Amino acid sequence: MNPWTAEAWRRVVENSPEGIVVCDAKASDCPVVFLNNAFAQMCGYAAAALLGTNLRILQGTDRDQESRTRLAEAVQKGLPARVLLRNYRPDGTLFWNEVVVQPVRDPGGDLTHFVGYHRDASERLKSAERSTSGLPSWLREDRLTGLHSRAYFEELLQRDWALAQRDSHEIGLTLFDIDDLGAYNEKFDRAAGDACIRRVARVVSTSYRRGGDLVGRWEGGTFAVLTQGEAAERASHYAQVVSQRVRELLMHHPTAGAGRYVTVSAAVASLVPPRALPLAGLLKACQVAMKRAKKNGKDSIVTAEAADFGA
């Protein structure tokens, strides 16, 4: 008698140290039909809260992730996928979820389920170093643009922020955001939007070539640049160069008004970080400055003010 009954297999999967989730590919919205203990413990949700739902609940309001788009496209086509997602536990805690999704088909070839294998990659990302011997390339690199991924950029930013605090040297962060990218996608489709993102990414990356410069894709059409030892005035000059080069691409934009072409808004924050200021203060200052840039009519560059670091 074969001891490997369906119940025996279920016990093996249930007790796996890796998070395993099965979703119904035939039902609307691919609801969860099974999850093991390891996944429930990793995400912090009780099994009953996830059964019958789509796992997008784990992203909360953080939906603008390129990896989510890639995953959705793979699911729609019934293809396997491997992505890194920013997920959130019920208490709002962020964790980086490394996901491998495999389609399951019946003997007739019809797609019936998706099986997801999940790992919490947060600790591995925290130990990332600037050396390429750290994270594997698919985690270090943004697939669409070839720039540093947000996960890797954030780890390097955290590391360099701590060094700047210790050594009392200036550090700068610049954010570039493609203006009205959503309208561009609606008019020309997502593939054209991705092509636009790649072209702007090349402009940003080729404009920062010094050894201490780091360029990454933050999310969607937003790019982040870390500079070392730069006064705010100098960082603003580099931002102006990037802005001009993007305009010179002459990419037609359907809602750009009189300018007619794709533009970027930029936010610059640069300082010698006090020991008491957390990295979140720098990020917040850039975000506040970006809001002012957009309010100013876009295609503009705004430098963060002292008050923004504590906003």
C-alpha positions in Angstrom: 0.0 0.0 0.0 1.4 3.4 -1.0 1.8 5.5 2.2 1.9 8.7 0.2 -1.7 9.5 0.4 -3.1 13.0 -0.3 -3.3 13.5 3.4 0.4 12.6 3.8 1.4 15.1 1.1 -0.7 17.7 2.8 1.2 17.2 6.1 4.5 17.5 4.3 3.5 20.8 2.8 1.9 22.1 6.0 5.1 21.5 7.9 7.5 22.9 5.3 9.8 25.6 6.7 9.1 27.6 3.5 5.9 29.5 3.1 3.6 27.8 0.6 0.3 29.2 -0.8 -2.0 27.7 -3.4 -4.4 29.9 -5.4 -7.3 28.9 -7.6 -6.5 29.9 -11.1 -10.0 29.1 -12.4 -11.8 31.3 -9.9 -12.2 35.1 -10.3 -9.3 37.0 -8.7 -7.2 33.9 -8.0 -8.3 33.4 -4.3 -6.1 31.6 -1.8 -7.4 28.0 -1.2 -4.5 26.8 1.0 -1.6 28.3 3.0 0.8 26.5 5.3 1.8 27.5 8.8 5.2 29.0 7.7 3.4 31.5 5.4 0.9 32.5 8.1 3.7 33.1 10.6 5.7 35.1 8.1 2.9 37.5 7.0 1.3 37.7 10.4 -2.2 36.9 9.2 -4.4 34.1 10.4 -5.2 31.5 7.8 -8.9 32.3 8.0 -8.2 36.0 7.1 -6.4 35.0 3.8 -8.5 32.0 2.6 -10.7 33.2 -0.2 -8.9 36.4 -0.8 -6.3 37.7 -3.2 -2.8 38.1 -1.8 -2.7 41.7 -2.9 -4.0 42.4 0.6 -0.4 42.1 1.8 0.7 45.1 -0.3 -1.9 47.4 1.4 -1.8 50.7 -0.3 1.7 50.2 -1.7 0.5 49.0 -5.1 2.9 50.9 -7.4 5.6 48.2 -7.5 7.1 47.1 -10.8 7.4 43.6 -9.4 3.6 43.5 -8.9 3.1 44.4 -12.5 5.4 41.6 -13.6 3.7 39.1 -11.4 0.3 40.1 -12.6 1.4 39.8 -16.2 2.8 36.3 -15.6 -0.3 35.1 -13.8 -2.5 36.5 -16.7 -0.4 34.5 -19.2 -0.2 31.4 -17.0 3.6 31.6 -16.7 6.0 31.1 -13.8 7.4 34.2 -12.1 10.0 35.2 -9.5 9.7 38.6 -7.8 10.6 40.5 -4.7 7.6 42.3 -3.1 7.2 44.9 -0.4 4.5 43.3 1.8 3.1 44.4 5.1 1.9 42.6 8.2 -1.4 43.6 9.9 0.4 46.0 12.3 2.0 47.8 9.3 5.4 46.2 9.5 7.2 46.0 6.2 8.8 42.8 5.1 10.5 41.9 1.8 8.8 38.8 0.3 10.8 36.8 -2.1 8.2 34.9 -4.2 8.5 32.1 -6.8 5.1 31.3 -8.5 4.6 28.1 -10.5 1.4 27.4 -12.6 -0.2 23.9 -12.1 -2.1 22.3 -15.0 -4.3 19.2 -15.2 -3.5 16.2 -17.4 -5.4 18.0 -20.3 -3.1 21.0 -20.0 -5.7 23.4 -18.5 -4.4 25.8 -15.8 -6.0 25.0 -12.5 -3.8 26.5 -9.7 -0.8 28.7 -8.9 1.6 27.5 -6.2 3.6 30.3 -4.5 6.8 29.6 -2.6 7.5 32.5 -0.2 10.5 33.5 1.9 11.1 36.6 4.1 14.1 38.2 2.5 14.3 41.2 5.0 17.3 39.9 7.0 19.2 39.1 3.8 18.6 42.5 2.5 19.7 44.1 5.8 23.1 42.4 5.5 23.6 43.5 1.9 27.0 45.2 1.3 28.2 47.4 -1.6 30.1 44.4 -2.9 28.6 42.3 -5.6 29.2 39.2 -3.5 26.2 40.1 -1.4 22.7 39.9 -3.0 22.2 37.8 -6.1 21.9 39.9 -9.2 18.2 39.5 -9.6 17.7 41.2 -6.2 20.3 43.9 -6.7 19.1 45.0 -10.1 15.9 46.5 -11.3 14.7 44.2 -14.1 13.2 47.0 -16.3 16.0 49.6 -16.2 19.1 47.8 -15.1 19.6 50.3 -12.2 19.9 49.3 -8.6 16.7 47.8 -7.3 14.9 49.8 -4.6 15.7 47.1 -2.0 19.4 47.2 -2.8 19.5 51.1 -3.1 17.8 51.4 0.3 20.4 49.1 1.9 23.3 51.1 0.4 21.6 54.4 1.4 21.3 53.2 5.0 24.9 52.1 5.1 26.2 55.4 3.6 24.0 57.5 5.9 25.5 55.8 8.9 29.0 56.5 7.5 28.1 60.2 6.8 26.9 60.6 10.4 30.0 58.9 11.8 32.5 60.9 9.6 30.4 64.2 9.5 30.5 64.5 5.7 27.8 65.8 3.4 25.5 63.4 1.7 22.7 64.1 -0.8 19.6 62.4 -2.1 17.9 63.4 -5.3 14.6 62.1 -6.5 13.5 62.4 -10.2 9.9 61.6 -11.1 8.5 61.4 -14.6 5.6 63.9 -14.9 2.2 62.5 -15.6 3.4 59.0 -16.4 0.0 57.6 -15.7 -1.5 59.7 -18.5 1.3 58.6 -20.8 0.5 55.0 -20.1 -3.2 55.5 -20.7 -2.5 57.1 -24.1 0.3 54.9 -25.4 -0.1 51.7 -23.3 2.1 50.1 -20.6 4.8 48.9 -23.0 5.3 52.4 -24.2 5.4 53.7 -20.6 8.1 51.1 -19.8 10.1 52.3 -22.8 9.8 55.8 -21.6 11.0 54.7 -18.1 14.0 53.0 -19.6 15.0 56.0 -21.7 14.8 58.4 -18.7 16.7 55.8 -16.6 19.6 55.9 -19.1 19.7 59.7 -18.9 19.8 59.7 -15.1 22.4 56.9 -14.9 24.8 58.4 -17.5 24.6 61.8 -15.7 26.1 60.5 -12.5 29.4 58.8 -13.1 31.6 59.5 -10.0 32.7 56.7 -7.8 30.4 57.6 -4.8 27.3 58.1 -6.9 24.5 55.5 -6.7 21.5 55.5 -9.0 18.4 53.3 -8.4 14.8 53.0 -9.5 12.7 53.9 -6.5 9.3 52.9 -7.9 7.3 53.4 -11.1 8.7 56.4 -12.9 10.7 57.6 -9.9 14.5 57.4 -9.7 16.8 58.0 -6.7 20.4 59.2 -6.7 22.7 59.2 -3.8 25.7 61.6 -3.9 28.6 62.1 -1.5 30.1 65.3 -0.4 27.8 67.5 -2.5 26.5 70.8 -1.4 22.8 71.4 -2.2 23.7 73.9 -4.9 25.9 71.4 -6.7 23.3 68.7 -6.4 20.7 71.0 -7.9 23.0 71.7 -10.8 23.2 68.0 -11.6 19.4 67.8 -11.4 19.1 70.6 -13.9 21.4 68.8 -16.3 19.3 65.7 -16.0 16.1 67.7 -16.5 17.4 69.3 -19.6 18.6 66.0 -21.1 15.2 64.5 -20.6 13.6 67.4 -22.4 16.1 66.9 -25.2 14.8 63.4 -25.7 11.8 65.0 -27.3 9.4 62.2 -26.3 5.9 63.4 -27.1 3.5 63.6 -24.1 -0.2 63.8 -24.8 -1.0 66.0 -21.8 2.2 68.1 -21.5 0.5 71.2 -22.7 2.7 73.8 -24.4 5.8 71.8 -23.6 4.5 68.8 -25.5 7.3 66.5 -24.3 8.1 64.2 -21.4 9.6 66.0 -18.4 10.8 65.2 -14.9 10.4 66.9 -11.6 13.2 66.7 -9.1 13.7 67.1 -5.4 17.1 67.6 -3.8 18.1 67.1 -0.2 21.7 67.5 1.0 23.2 67.9 4.4 25.8 66.8 6.9 23.5 64.5 8.9 23.3 65.1 12.7 23.7 62.0 14.8 20.2 62.4 16.1 18.5 62.6 12.6 17.2 59.3 11.3 17.5 58.4 7.6 13.7 58.8 7.5 14.2 62.5 7.9 16.2 62.7 4.7 13.6 60.7 2.8 10.8 62.8 4.2 12.6 66.0 3.2 12.9 64.8 -0.4 9.2 63.8 -0.5 8.1 67.1 0.8 10.3 68.9 -1.8 8.9 66.7 -4.5 5.3 67.7 -3.6 6.3 71.4 -3.9 7.9 70.6 -7.3 4.7 69.1 -8.6 2.7 71.9 -7.1 4.9 74.4 -8.9 3.7 73.1 -12.3 6.0 70.1 -12.7 9.2 70.1 -14.8 10.8 71.9 -11.9 13.5 71.4 -9.3 13.0 72.0 -5.6 15.6 71.9 -2.9 14.5 70.7 0.6 14.5 73.4 3.3 15.8 72.9 6.8 12.2 72.6 8.2 11.5 69.7 5.7 13.8 67.3 7.5 11.6 67.4 10.5 8.3 67.6 8.7 
